[in-house]
Amino acid sequence: MQAMATPSTAWLLLLVAGLLEVVWALSMKASQGFTKHHFTAITLVAAWLSFWLLGLALRHLPVGTAYAVWTGIGAVGAAVFGIAFFGESLTVARVGCIALIVCGILGLKLLGGESPA
């Protein structure tokens, strides 16, 4: 893939990479220790795509910002889906911490620089 034309494209790739991080985390859980092979395959493909898209986004975004946003999307998504589909606890403290991660992601996007360090 050729270099992206704009930082906006890099942010879009980073968003997709973060969503794929959620996919591989959830499919890893569903694989039950890699004993369910279809979920294991989903895990490996989604993880590879997620890393690849993160690498492409890093061509235009600072590594600290991109990595923090990528892991933040994964953490928030995994926590929300864990609550919704795996019966994980929903507490005020947990919601507050998830909200803090979202604020951090938004802050990095809105206040962070666009040029790589």
PDB file as gemmi writes it, atoms N, CA and C in Angstrom:
CRYST1    1.000    1.000    1.000  90.00  90.00  90.00 P 1                      
ATOM      1  N   MET A   1       0.846  -1.180   0.000  1.00  0.00           N  
ATOM      2  CA  MET A   1       0.000   0.000   0.000  1.00  0.00           C  
ATOM      3  C   MET A   1       0.889   1.239   0.000  1.00  0.00           C  
ATOM      4  N   GLN A   2       0.554   2.194  -0.825  1.00  0.00           N  
ATOM      5  CA  GLN A   2       1.337   3.423  -0.871  1.00  0.00           C  
ATOM      6  C   GLN A   2       1.060   4.267   0.362  1.00  0.00           C  
ATOM      7  N   ALA A   3       1.962   5.213   0.602  1.00  0.00           N  
ATOM      8  CA  ALA A   3       1.804   6.109   1.746  1.00  0.00           C  
ATOM      9  C   ALA A   3       0.472   6.842   1.646  1.00  0.00           C  
ATOM     10  N   MET A   4      -0.146   7.051   2.811  1.00  0.00           N  
ATOM     11  CA  MET A   4      -1.427   7.732   2.842  1.00  0.00           C  
ATOM     12  C   MET A   4      -1.260   9.196   2.444  1.00  0.00           C  
ATOM     13  N   ALA A   5      -2.310   9.741   1.867  1.00  0.00           N  
ATOM     14  CA  ALA A   5      -2.250  11.110   1.392  1.00  0.00           C  
ATOM     15  C   ALA A   5      -2.410  12.130   2.512  1.00  0.00           C  
ATOM     16  N   THR A   6      -3.147  11.796   3.554  1.00  0.00           N  
ATOM     17  CA  THR A   6      -3.444  12.785   4.586  1.00  0.00           C  
ATOM     18  C   THR A   6      -3.371  12.179   5.979  1.00  0.00           C  
ATOM     19  N   PRO A   7      -3.154  13.026   6.971  1.00  0.00           N  
ATOM     20  CA  PRO A   7      -3.247  12.537   8.356  1.00  0.00           C  
ATOM     21  C   PRO A   7      -4.649  12.026   8.701  1.00  0.00           C  
ATOM     22  N   SER A   8      -5.687  12.562   8.049  1.00  0.00           N  
ATOM     23  CA  SER A   8      -7.051  12.072   8.295  1.00  0.00           C  
ATOM     24  C   SER A   8      -7.173  10.603   7.930  1.00  0.00           C  
ATOM     25  N   THR A   9      -6.528  10.209   6.846  1.00  0.00           N  
ATOM     26  CA  THR A   9      -6.521   8.804   6.457  1.00  0.00           C  
ATOM     27  C   THR A   9      -5.806   7.976   7.512  1.00  0.00           C  
ATOM     28  N   ALA A  10      -4.726   8.504   8.059  1.00  0.00           N  
ATOM     29  CA  ALA A  10      -3.998   7.798   9.113  1.00  0.00           C  
ATOM     30  C   ALA A  10      -4.886   7.598  10.336  1.00  0.00           C  
ATOM     31  N   TRP A  11      -5.651   8.607  10.699  1.00  0.00           N  
ATOM     32  CA  TRP A  11      -6.555   8.470  11.844  1.00  0.00           C  
ATOM     33  C   TRP A  11      -7.637   7.427  11.562  1.00  0.00           C  
ATOM     34  N   LEU A  12      -8.133   7.380  10.333  1.00  0.00           N  
ATOM     35  CA  LEU A  12      -9.132   6.377   9.972  1.00  0.00           C  
ATOM     36  C   LEU A  12      -8.535   4.973  10.068  1.00  0.00           C  
ATOM     37  N   LEU A  13      -7.327   4.801   9.556  1.00  0.00           N  
ATOM     38  CA  LEU A  13      -6.655   3.503   9.661  1.00  0.00           C  
ATOM     39  C   LEU A  13      -6.429   3.124  11.122  1.00  0.00           C  
ATOM     40  N   LEU A  14      -6.082   4.104  11.935  1.00  0.00           N  
ATOM     41  CA  LEU A  14      -5.868   3.855  13.363  1.00  0.00           C  
ATOM     42  C   LEU A  14      -7.169   3.423  14.036  1.00  0.00           C  
ATOM     43  N   LEU A  15      -8.274   4.040  13.686  1.00  0.00           N  
ATOM     44  CA  LEU A  15      -9.572   3.657  14.226  1.00  0.00           C  
ATOM     45  C   LEU A  15      -9.899   2.207  13.864  1.00  0.00           C  
ATOM     46  N   VAL A  16      -9.722   1.852  12.602  1.00  0.00           N  
ATOM     47  CA  VAL A  16      -9.994   0.478  12.170  1.00  0.00           C  
ATOM     48  C   VAL A  16      -9.058  -0.499  12.885  1.00  0.00           C  
ATOM     49  N   ALA A  17      -7.783  -0.117  13.029  1.00  0.00           N  
ATOM     50  CA  ALA A  17      -6.825  -0.967  13.741  1.00  0.00           C  
ATOM     51  C   ALA A  17      -7.270  -1.187  15.186  1.00  0.00           C  
ATOM     52  N   GLY A  18      -7.766  -0.131  15.833  1.00  0.00           N  
ATOM     53  CA  GLY A  18      -8.252  -0.253  17.198  1.00  0.00           C  
ATOM     54  C   GLY A  18      -9.484  -1.142  17.295  1.00  0.00           C  
ATOM     55  N   LEU A  19     -10.384  -1.030  16.332  1.00  0.00           N  
ATOM     56  CA  LEU A  19     -11.571  -1.888  16.325  1.00  0.00           C  
ATOM     57  C   LEU A  19     -11.184  -3.346  16.104  1.00  0.00           C  
ATOM     58  N   LEU A  20     -10.183  -3.572  15.261  1.00  0.00           N  
ATOM     59  CA  LEU A  20      -9.694  -4.936  15.057  1.00  0.00           C  
ATOM     60  C   LEU A  20      -9.020  -5.478  16.312  1.00  0.00           C  
ATOM     61  N   GLU A  21      -8.441  -4.597  17.108  1.00  0.00           N  
ATOM     62  CA  GLU A  21      -7.874  -5.029  18.382  1.00  0.00           C  
ATOM     63  C   GLU A  21      -8.978  -5.567  19.296  1.00  0.00           C  
ATOM     64  N   VAL A  22     -10.127  -4.921  19.263  1.00  0.00           N  
ATOM     65  CA  VAL A  22     -11.266  -5.407  20.033  1.00  0.00           C  
ATOM     66  C   VAL A  22     -11.682  -6.791  19.520  1.00  0.00           C  
ATOM     67  N   VAL A  23     -11.731  -6.940  18.203  1.00  0.00           N  
ATOM     68  CA  VAL A  23     -12.115  -8.224  17.604  1.00  0.00           C  
ATOM     69  C   VAL A  23     -11.181  -9.337  18.060  1.00  0.00           C  
ATOM     70  N   TRP A  24      -9.857  -9.078  17.986  1.00  0.00           N  
ATOM     71  CA  TRP A  24      -8.955 -10.180  18.350  1.00  0.00           C  
ATOM     72  C   TRP A  24      -8.969 -10.464  19.845  1.00  0.00           C  
ATOM     73  N   ALA A  25      -9.187  -9.453  20.661  1.00  0.00           N  
ATOM     74  CA  ALA A  25      -9.262  -9.706  22.101  1.00  0.00           C  
ATOM     75  C   ALA A  25     -10.497 -10.549  22.445  1.00  0.00           C  
ATOM     76  N   LEU A  26     -11.629 -10.203  21.852  1.00  0.00           N  
ATOM     77  CA  LEU A  26     -12.856 -10.952  22.121  1.00  0.00           C  
ATOM     78  C   LEU A  26     -12.805 -12.357  21.540  1.00  0.00           C  
ATOM     79  N   SER A  27     -12.236 -12.488  20.352  1.00  0.00           N  
ATOM     80  CA  SER A  27     -12.154 -13.825  19.756  1.00  0.00           C  
ATOM     81  C   SER A  27     -11.148 -14.693  20.511  1.00  0.00           C  
ATOM     82  N   MET A  28     -10.124 -14.072  21.109  1.00  0.00           N  
ATOM     83  CA  MET A  28      -9.197 -14.838  21.936  1.00  0.00           C  
ATOM     84  C   MET A  28      -9.926 -15.387  23.163  1.00  0.00           C  
ATOM     85  N   LYS A  29     -10.760 -14.565  23.766  1.00  0.00           N  
ATOM     86  CA  LYS A  29     -11.564 -15.013  24.909  1.00  0.00           C  
ATOM     87  C   LYS A  29     -12.495 -16.150  24.467  1.00  0.00           C  
ATOM     88  N   ALA A  30     -13.148 -15.969  23.322  1.00  0.00           N  
ATOM     89  CA  ALA A  30     -14.096 -16.968  22.827  1.00  0.00           C  
ATOM     90  C   ALA A  30     -13.402 -18.264  22.401  1.00  0.00           C  
ATOM     91  N   SER A  31     -12.109 -18.196  22.112  1.00  0.00           N  
ATOM     92  CA  SER A  31     -11.381 -19.398  21.682  1.00  0.00           C  
ATOM     93  C   SER A  31     -11.151 -20.375  22.830  1.00  0.00           C  
ATOM     94  N   GLN A  32     -11.417 -19.932  24.056  1.00  0.00           N  
ATOM     95  CA  GLN A  32     -11.256 -20.756  25.261  1.00  0.00           C  
ATOM     96  C   GLN A  32      -9.859 -21.385  25.308  1.00  0.00           C  
ATOM     97  N   GLY A  33      -8.866 -20.496  25.329  1.00  0.00           N  
ATOM     98  CA  GLY A  33      -7.482 -20.963  25.417  1.00  0.00           C  
ATOM     99  C   GLY A  33      -6.989 -21.577  24.121  1.00  0.00           C  
ATOM    100  N   PHE A  34      -7.467 -21.075  23.020  1.00  0.00           N  
ATOM    101  CA  PHE A  34      -7.096 -21.535  21.674  1.00  0.00           C  
ATOM    102  C   PHE A  34      -7.531 -22.973  21.402  1.00  0.00           C  
ATOM    103  N   THR A  35      -8.610 -23.398  22.052  1.00  0.00           N  
ATOM    104  CA  THR A  35      -9.127 -24.743  21.799  1.00  0.00           C  
ATOM    105  C   THR A  35     -10.233 -24.755  20.758  1.00  0.00           C  
ATOM    106  N   LYS A  36     -10.820 -23.598  20.476  1.00  0.00           N  
ATOM    107  CA  LYS A  36     -11.824 -23.482  19.409  1.00  0.00           C  
ATOM    108  C   LYS A  36     -11.132 -22.850  18.216  1.00  0.00           C  
ATOM    109  N   HIS A  37     -10.867 -23.668  17.218  1.00  0.00           N  
ATOM    110  CA  HIS A  37      -9.969 -23.267  16.138  1.00  0.00           C  
ATOM    111  C   HIS A  37     -10.501 -22.136  15.261  1.00  0.00           C  
ATOM    112  N   HIS A  38     -11.816 -22.054  15.063  1.00  0.00           N  
ATOM    113  CA  HIS A  38     -12.328 -20.951  14.248  1.00  0.00           C  
ATOM    114  C   HIS A  38     -12.118 -19.608  14.956  1.00  0.00           C  
ATOM    115  N   PHE A  39     -12.280 -19.578  16.279  1.00  0.00           N  
ATOM    116  CA  PHE A  39     -12.010 -18.338  17.004  1.00  0.00           C  
ATOM    117  C   PHE A  39     -10.502 -18.052  17.064  1.00  0.00           C  
ATOM    118  N   THR A  40      -9.699 -19.086  17.120  1.00  0.00           N  
ATOM    119  CA  THR A  40      -8.248 -18.908  17.081  1.00  0.00           C  
ATOM    120  C   THR A  40      -7.835 -18.277  15.753  1.00  0.00           C  
ATOM    121  N   ALA A  41      -8.414 -18.744  14.660  1.00  0.00           N  
ATOM    122  CA  ALA A  41      -8.108 -18.187  13.340  1.00  0.00           C  
ATOM    123  C   ALA A  41      -8.526 -16.722  13.255  1.00  0.00           C  
ATOM    124  N   ILE A  42      -9.695 -16.406  13.767  1.00  0.00           N  
ATOM    125  CA  ILE A  42     -10.160 -15.009  13.779  1.00  0.00           C  
ATOM    126  C   ILE A  42      -9.188 -14.151  14.585  1.00  0.00           C  
ATOM    127  N   THR A  43      -8.749 -14.659  15.723  1.00  0.00           N  
ATOM    128  CA  THR A  43      -7.802 -13.938  16.568  1.00  0.00           C  
ATOM    129  C   THR A  43      -6.536 -13.598  15.798  1.00  0.00           C  
ATOM    130  N   LEU A  44      -5.955 -14.594  15.141  1.00  0.00           N  
ATOM    131  CA  LEU A  44      -4.690 -14.388  14.437  1.00  0.00           C  
ATOM    132  C   LEU A  44      -4.824 -13.422  13.269  1.00  0.00           C  
ATOM    133  N   VAL A  45      -5.890 -13.553  12.492  1.00  0.00           N  
ATOM    134  CA  VAL A  45      -6.090 -12.668  11.338  1.00  0.00           C  
ATOM    135  C   VAL A  45      -6.367 -11.238  11.799  1.00  0.00           C  
ATOM    136  N   ALA A  46      -7.248 -11.076  12.777  1.00  0.00           N  
ATOM    137  CA  ALA A  46      -7.578  -9.728  13.264  1.00  0.00           C  
ATOM    138  C   ALA A  46      -6.366  -9.065  13.902  1.00  0.00           C  
ATOM    139  N   ALA A  47      -5.560  -9.835  14.651  1.00  0.00           N  
ATOM    140  CA  ALA A  47      -4.355  -9.262  15.270  1.00  0.00           C  
ATOM    141  C   ALA A  47      -3.371  -8.812  14.207  1.00  0.00           C  
ATOM    142  N   TRP A  48      -3.164  -9.641  13.195  1.00  0.00           N  
ATOM    143  CA  TRP A  48      -2.232  -9.278  12.127  1.00  0.00           C  
ATOM    144  C   TRP A  48      -2.698  -8.013  11.414  1.00  0.00           C  
ATOM    145  N   LEU A  49      -3.969  -7.955  11.049  1.00  0.00           N  
ATOM    146  CA  LEU A  49      -4.500  -6.763  10.374  1.00  0.00           C  
ATOM    147  C   LEU A  49      -4.401  -5.528  11.265  1.00  0.00           C  
ATOM    148  N   SER A  50      -4.681  -5.694  12.545  1.00  0.00           N  
ATOM    149  CA  SER A  50      -4.612  -4.579  13.471  1.00  0.00           C  
ATOM    150  C   SER A  50      -3.198  -4.005  13.547  1.00  0.00           C  
ATOM    151  N   PHE A  51      -2.207  -4.884  13.700  1.00  0.00           N  
ATOM    152  CA  PHE A  51      -0.810  -4.432  13.743  1.00  0.00           C  
ATOM    153  C   PHE A  51      -0.397  -3.778  12.429  1.00  0.00           C  
ATOM    154  N   TRP A  52      -0.817  -4.356  11.318  1.00  0.00           N  
ATOM    155  CA  TRP A  52      -0.449  -3.820  10.001  1.00  0.00           C  
ATOM    156  C   TRP A  52      -1.021  -2.409   9.819  1.00  0.00           C  
ATOM    157  N   LEU A  53      -2.296  -2.239  10.158  1.00  0.00           N  
ATOM    158  CA  LEU A  53      -2.911  -0.916  10.013  1.00  0.00           C  
ATOM    159  C   LEU A  53      -2.294   0.095  10.976  1.00  0.00           C  
ATOM    160  N   LEU A  54      -1.957  -0.344  12.179  1.00  0.00           N  
ATOM    161  CA  LEU A  54      -1.252   0.545  13.111  1.00  0.00           C  
ATOM    162  C   LEU A  54       0.070   0.991  12.485  1.00  0.00           C  
ATOM    163  N   GLY A  55       0.793   0.067  11.890  1.00  0.00           N  
ATOM    164  CA  GLY A  55       2.057   0.411  11.239  1.00  0.00           C  
ATOM    165  C   GLY A  55       1.877   1.435  10.129  1.00  0.00           C  
ATOM    166  N   LEU A  56       0.823   1.282   9.347  1.00  0.00           N  
ATOM    167  CA  LEU A  56       0.553   2.257   8.288  1.00  0.00           C  
ATOM    168  C   LEU A  56       0.219   3.627   8.871  1.00  0.00           C  
ATOM    169  N   ALA A  57      -0.578   3.640   9.919  1.00  0.00           N  
ATOM    170  CA  ALA A  57      -0.952   4.910  10.556  1.00  0.00           C  
ATOM    171  C   ALA A  57       0.270   5.614  11.132  1.00  0.00           C  
ATOM    172  N   LEU A  58       1.248   4.827  11.602  1.00  0.00           N  
ATOM    173  CA  LEU A  58       2.449   5.418  12.203  1.00  0.00           C  
ATOM    174  C   LEU A  58       3.307   6.175  11.194  1.00  0.00           C  
ATOM    175  N   ARG A  59       3.035   6.028   9.926  1.00  0.00           N  
ATOM    176  CA  ARG A  59       3.757   6.821   8.922  1.00  0.00           C  
ATOM    177  C   ARG A  59       3.464   8.309   9.061  1.00  0.00           C  
ATOM    178  N   HIS A  60       2.281   8.636   9.604  1.00  0.00           N  
ATOM    179  CA  HIS A  60       1.865  10.041   9.691  1.00  0.00           C  
ATOM    180  C   HIS A  60       1.552  10.516  11.099  1.00  0.00           C  
ATOM    181  N   LEU A  61       1.475   9.613  12.057  1.00  0.00           N  
ATOM    182  CA  LEU A  61       1.103  10.007  13.416  1.00  0.00           C  
ATOM    183  C   LEU A  61       2.249   9.744  14.380  1.00  0.00           C  
ATOM    184  N   PRO A  62       2.363  10.542  15.420  1.00  0.00           N  
ATOM    185  CA  PRO A  62       3.390  10.285  16.439  1.00  0.00           C  
ATOM    186  C   PRO A  62       3.148   8.941  17.113  1.00  0.00           C  
ATOM    187  N   VAL A  63       4.215   8.212  17.371  1.00  0.00           N  
ATOM    188  CA  VAL A  63       4.084   6.863  17.924  1.00  0.00           C  
ATOM    189  C   VAL A  63       3.387   6.861  19.281  1.00  0.00           C  
ATOM    190  N   GLY A  64       3.708   7.799  20.146  1.00  0.00           N  
ATOM    191  CA  GLY A  64       3.081   7.834  21.467  1.00  0.00           C  
ATOM    192  C   GLY A  64       1.586   8.051  21.382  1.00  0.00           C  
ATOM    193  N   THR A  65       1.178   8.967  20.534  1.00  0.00           N  
ATOM    194  CA  THR A  65      -0.240   9.259  20.356  1.00  0.00           C  
ATOM    195  C   THR A  65      -0.956   8.073  19.717  1.00  0.00           C  
ATOM    196  N   ALA A  66      -0.408   7.570  18.623  1.00  0.00           N  
ATOM    197  CA  ALA A  66      -1.062   6.479  17.894  1.00  0.00           C  
ATOM    198  C   ALA A  66      -1.181   5.234  18.757  1.00  0.00           C  
ATOM    199  N   TYR A  67      -0.115   4.883  19.462  1.00  0.00           N  
ATOM    200  CA  TYR A  67      -0.150   3.680  20.285  1.00  0.00           C  
ATOM    201  C   TYR A  67      -1.141   3.828  21.434  1.00  0.00           C  
ATOM    202  N   ALA A  68      -1.164   4.993  22.057  1.00  0.00           N  
ATOM    203  CA  ALA A  68      -2.102   5.227  23.163  1.00  0.00           C  
ATOM    204  C   ALA A  68      -3.548   5.159  22.681  1.00  0.00           C  
ATOM    205  N   VAL A  69      -3.823   5.744  21.526  1.00  0.00           N  
ATOM    206  CA  VAL A  69      -5.185   5.714  20.979  1.00  0.00           C  
ATOM    207  C   VAL A  69      -5.565   4.281  20.598  1.00  0.00           C  
ATOM    208  N   TRP A  70      -4.644   3.568  19.959  1.00  0.00           N  
ATOM    209  CA  TRP A  70      -4.888   2.186  19.539  1.00  0.00           C  
ATOM    210  C   TRP A  70      -5.217   1.290  20.734  1.00  0.00           C  
ATOM    211  N   THR A  71      -4.387   1.363  21.760  1.00  0.00           N  
ATOM    212  CA  THR A  71      -4.645   0.534  22.942  1.00  0.00           C  
ATOM    213  C   THR A  71      -5.884   1.012  23.696  1.00  0.00           C  
ATOM    214  N   GLY A  72      -6.136   2.314  23.667  1.00  0.00           N  
ATOM    215  CA  GLY A  72      -7.327   2.845  24.334  1.00  0.00           C  
ATOM    216  C   GLY A  72      -8.604   2.347  23.683  1.00  0.00           C  
ATOM    217  N   ILE A  73      -8.642   2.359  22.356  1.00  0.00           N  
ATOM    218  CA  ILE A  73      -9.810   1.839  21.644  1.00  0.00           C  
ATOM    219  C   ILE A  73      -9.997   0.364  21.996  1.00  0.00           C  
ATOM    220  N   GLY A  74      -8.896  -0.376  21.993  1.00  0.00           N  
ATOM    221  CA  GLY A  74      -8.975  -1.797  22.335  1.00  0.00           C  
ATOM    222  C   GLY A  74      -9.453  -2.028  23.755  1.00  0.00           C  
ATOM    223  N   ALA A  75      -8.927  -1.249  24.693  1.00  0.00           N  
ATOM    224  CA  ALA A  75      -9.300  -1.420  26.102  1.00  0.00           C  
ATOM    225  C   ALA A  75     -10.764  -1.083  26.338  1.00  0.00           C  
ATOM    226  N   VAL A  76     -11.207   0.032  25.795  1.00  0.00           N  
ATOM    227  CA  VAL A  76     -12.605   0.437  25.978  1.00  0.00           C  
ATOM    228  C   VAL A  76     -13.537  -0.561  25.296  1.00  0.00           C  
ATOM    229  N   GLY A  77     -13.215  -0.917  24.068  1.00  0.00           N  
ATOM    230  CA  GLY A  77     -14.065  -1.868  23.341  1.00  0.00           C  
ATOM    231  C   GLY A  77     -14.138  -3.213  24.027  1.00  0.00           C  
ATOM    232  N   ALA A  78     -12.992  -3.728  24.462  1.00  0.00           N  
ATOM    233  CA  ALA A  78     -12.981  -5.029  25.140  1.00  0.00           C  
ATOM    234  C   ALA A  78     -13.761  -4.965  26.452  1.00  0.00           C  
ATOM    235  N   ALA A  79     -13.626  -3.869  27.179  1.00  0.00           N  
ATOM    236  CA  ALA A  79     -14.356  -3.726  28.450  1.00  0.00           C  
ATOM    237  C   ALA A  79     -15.865  -3.670  28.216  1.00  0.00           C  
ATOM    238  N   VAL A  80     -16.283  -2.874  27.238  1.00  0.00           N  
ATOM    239  CA  VAL A  80     -17.724  -2.735  26.957  1.00  0.00           C  
ATOM    240  C   VAL A  80     -18.308  -4.061  26.473  1.00  0.00           C  
ATOM    241  N   PHE A  81     -17.628  -4.713  25.530  1.00  0.00           N  
ATOM    242  CA  PHE A  81     -18.141  -5.985  25.025  1.00  0.00           C  
ATOM    243  C   PHE A  81     -18.029  -7.086  26.076  1.00  0.00           C  
ATOM    244  N   GLY A  82     -17.025  -7.020  26.927  1.00  0.00           N  
ATOM    245  CA  GLY A  82     -16.918  -7.981  28.020  1.00  0.00           C  
ATOM    246  C   GLY A  82     -18.105  -7.890  28.961  1.00  0.00           C  
ATOM    247  N   ILE A  83     -18.529  -6.672  29.225  1.00  0.00           N  
ATOM    248  CA  ILE A  83     -19.711  -6.454  30.064  1.00  0.00           C  
ATOM    249  C   ILE A  83     -20.962  -6.970  29.354  1.00  0.00           C  
ATOM    250  N   ALA A  84     -21.074  -6.636  28.063  1.00  0.00           N  
ATOM    251  CA  ALA A  84     -22.282  -6.975  27.314  1.00  0.00           C  
ATOM    252  C   ALA A  84     -22.412  -8.467  27.014  1.00  0.00           C  
ATOM    253  N   PHE A  85     -21.289  -9.134  26.686  1.00  0.00           N  
ATOM    254  CA  PHE A  85     -21.388 -10.503  26.191  1.00  0.00           C  
ATOM    255  C   PHE A  85     -20.796 -11.571  27.106  1.00  0.00           C  
ATOM    256  N   PHE A  86     -19.910 -11.186  28.018  1.00  0.00           N  
ATOM    257  CA  PHE A  86     -19.270 -12.180  28.863  1.00  0.00           C  
ATOM    258  C   PHE A  86     -19.648 -12.043  30.336  1.00  0.00           C  
ATOM    259  N   GLY A  87     -20.629 -11.190  30.611  1.00  0.00           N  
ATOM    260  CA  GLY A  87     -21.130 -11.061  31.975  1.00  0.00           C  
ATOM    261  C   GLY A  87     -20.145 -10.443  32.956  1.00  0.00           C  
ATOM    262  N   GLU A  88     -19.206  -9.651  32.461  1.00  0.00           N  
ATOM    263  CA  GLU A  88     -18.255  -8.997  33.367  1.00  0.00           C  
ATOM    264  C   GLU A  88     -18.974  -7.899  34.148  1.00  0.00           C  
ATOM    265  N   SER A  89     -18.443  -7.568  35.303  1.00  0.00           N  
ATOM    266  CA  SER A  89     -19.138  -6.653  36.211  1.00  0.00           C  
ATOM    267  C   SER A  89     -19.257  -5.245  35.635  1.00  0.00           C  
ATOM    268  N   LEU A  90     -20.385  -4.626  35.943  1.00  0.00           N  
ATOM    269  CA  LEU A  90     -20.644  -3.241  35.559  1.00  0.00           C  
ATOM    270  C   LEU A  90     -20.809  -2.454  36.851  1.00  0.00           C  
ATOM    271  N   THR A  91     -19.785  -1.676  37.186  1.00  0.00           N  
ATOM    272  CA  THR A  91     -19.818  -0.868  38.401  1.00  0.00           C  
ATOM    273  C   THR A  91     -19.597   0.591  38.030  1.00  0.00           C  
ATOM    274  N   VAL A  92     -19.942   1.458  38.946  1.00  0.00           N  
ATOM    275  CA  VAL A  92     -19.729   2.888  38.722  1.00  0.00           C  
ATOM    276  C   VAL A  92     -18.236   3.174  38.534  1.00  0.00           C  
ATOM    277  N   ALA A  93     -17.399   2.541  39.339  1.00  0.00           N  
ATOM    278  CA  ALA A  93     -15.952   2.758  39.227  1.00  0.00           C  
ATOM    279  C   ALA A  93     -15.440   2.313  37.859  1.00  0.00           C  
ATOM    280  N   ARG A  94     -15.921   1.179  37.388  1.00  0.00           N  
ATOM    281  CA  ARG A  94     -15.478   0.678  36.080  1.00  0.00           C  
ATOM    282  C   ARG A  94     -15.916   1.616  34.953  1.00  0.00           C  
ATOM    283  N   VAL A  95     -17.153   2.069  34.996  1.00  0.00           N  
ATOM    284  CA  VAL A  95     -17.650   3.011  33.990  1.00  0.00           C  
ATOM    285  C   VAL A  95     -16.845   4.309  34.043  1.00  0.00           C  
ATOM    286  N   GLY A  96     -16.536   4.771  35.243  1.00  0.00           N  
ATOM    287  CA  GLY A  96     -15.736   5.988  35.386  1.00  0.00           C  
ATOM    288  C   GLY A  96     -14.347   5.833  34.784  1.00  0.00           C  
ATOM    289  N   CYS A  97     -13.731   4.695  35.014  1.00  0.00           N  
ATOM    290  CA  CYS A  97     -12.394   4.455  34.457  1.00  0.00           C  
ATOM    291  C   CYS A  97     -12.440   4.357  32.935  1.00  0.00           C  
ATOM    292  N   ILE A  98     -13.459   3.703  32.401  1.00  0.00           N  
ATOM    293  CA  ILE A  98     -13.623   3.631  30.945  1.00  0.00           C  
ATOM    294  C   ILE A  98     -13.813   5.040  30.386  1.00  0.00           C  
ATOM    295  N   ALA A  99     -14.595   5.853  31.076  1.00  0.00           N  
ATOM    296  CA  ALA A  99     -14.820   7.236  30.632  1.00  0.00           C  
ATOM    297  C   ALA A  99     -13.507   8.026  30.630  1.00  0.00           C  
ATOM    298  N   LEU A 100     -12.651   7.786  31.606  1.00  0.00           N  
ATOM    299  CA  LEU A 100     -11.351   8.462  31.632  1.00  0.00           C  
ATOM    300  C   LEU A 100     -10.487   8.061  30.432  1.00  0.00           C  
ATOM    301  N   ILE A 101     -10.535   6.792  30.055  1.00  0.00           N  
ATOM    302  CA  ILE A 101      -9.785   6.344  28.877  1.00  0.00           C  
ATOM    303  C   ILE A 101     -10.314   7.045  27.632  1.00  0.00           C  
ATOM    304  N   VAL A 102     -11.645   7.123  27.508  1.00  0.00           N  
ATOM    305  CA  VAL A 102     -12.251   7.801  26.352  1.00  0.00           C  
ATOM    306  C   VAL A 102     -11.826   9.271  26.320  1.00  0.00           C  
ATOM    307  N   CYS A 103     -11.817   9.928  27.466  1.00  0.00           N  
ATOM    308  CA  CYS A 103     -11.373  11.330  27.526  1.00  0.00           C  
ATOM    309  C   CYS A 103      -9.915  11.450  27.080  1.00  0.00           C  
ATOM    310  N   GLY A 104      -9.085  10.515  27.490  1.00  0.00           N  
ATOM    311  CA  GLY A 104      -7.686  10.526  27.068  1.00  0.00           C  
ATOM    312  C   GLY A 104      -7.536  10.356  25.567  1.00  0.00           C  
ATOM    313  N   ILE A 105      -8.301   9.439  24.995  1.00  0.00           N  
ATOM    314  CA  ILE A 105      -8.259   9.219  23.544  1.00  0.00           C  
ATOM    315  C   ILE A 105      -8.684  10.486  22.815  1.00  0.00           C  
ATOM    316  N   LEU A 106      -9.790  11.068  23.244  1.00  0.00           N  
ATOM    317  CA  LEU A 106     -10.274  12.297  22.599  1.00  0.00           C  
ATOM    318  C   LEU A 106      -9.270  13.434  22.769  1.00  0.00           C  
ATOM    319  N   GLY A 107      -8.675  13.534  23.945  1.00  0.00           N  
ATOM    320  CA  GLY A 107      -7.676  14.574  24.174  1.00  0.00           C  
ATOM    321  C   GLY A 107      -6.477  14.418  23.249  1.00  0.00           C  
ATOM    322  N   LEU A 108      -6.001  13.186  23.087  1.00  0.00           N  
ATOM    323  CA  LEU A 108      -4.861  12.958  22.186  1.00  0.00           C  
ATOM    324  C   LEU A 108      -5.221  13.288  20.751  1.00  0.00           C  
ATOM    325  N   LYS A 109      -6.436  12.956  20.344  1.00  0.00           N  
ATOM    326  CA  LYS A 109      -6.859  13.251  18.970  1.00  0.00           C  
ATOM    327  C   LYS A 109      -7.023  14.753  18.759  1.00  0.00           C  
ATOM    328  N   LEU A 110      -7.671  15.413  19.687  1.00  0.00           N  
ATOM    329  CA  LEU A 110      -7.998  16.824  19.501  1.00  0.00           C  
ATOM    330  C   LEU A 110      -6.830  17.765  19.810  1.00  0.00           C  
ATOM    331  N   LEU A 111      -5.956  17.380  20.742  1.00  0.00           N  
ATOM    332  CA  LEU A 111      -4.902  18.270  21.181  1.00  0.00           C  
ATOM    333  C   LEU A 111      -3.504  17.862  20.717  1.00  0.00           C  
ATOM    334  N   GLY A 112      -3.392  16.617  20.235  1.00  0.00           N  
ATOM    335  CA  GLY A 112      -2.078  16.104  19.844  1.00  0.00           C  
ATOM    336  C   GLY A 112      -1.613  16.655  18.503  1.00  0.00           C  
ATOM    337  N   GLY A 113      -0.310  16.611  18.307  1.00  0.00           N  
ATOM    338  CA  GLY A 113       0.277  17.028  17.041  1.00  0.00           C  
ATOM    339  C   GLY A 113       0.082  15.962  15.985  1.00  0.00           C  
ATOM    340  N   GLU A 114       0.229  16.322  14.732  1.00  0.00           N  
ATOM    341  CA  GLU A 114       0.030  15.392  13.622  1.00  0.00           C  
ATOM    342  C   GLU A 114       1.341  14.854  13.054  1.00  0.00           C  
ATOM    343  N   SER A 115       2.438  15.556  13.255  1.00  0.00           N  
ATOM    344  CA  SER A 115       3.684  15.116  12.631  1.00  0.00           C  
ATOM    345  C   SER A 115       4.419  14.133  13.527  1.00  0.00           C  
ATOM    346  N   PRO A 116       5.012  13.077  12.943  1.00  0.00           N  
ATOM    347  CA  PRO A 116       5.738  12.092  13.751  1.00  0.00           C  
ATOM    348  C   PRO A 116       6.936  12.725  14.458  1.00  0.00           C  
ATOM    349  N   ALA A 117       7.252  12.159  15.612  1.00  0.00           N  
ATOM    350  CA  ALA A 117       8.393  12.678  16.396  1.00  0.00           C  
ATOM    351  C   ALA A 117       9.704  12.201  15.822  1.00  0.00           C  
TER     352      ALA A 117                                                      
END                                                                             
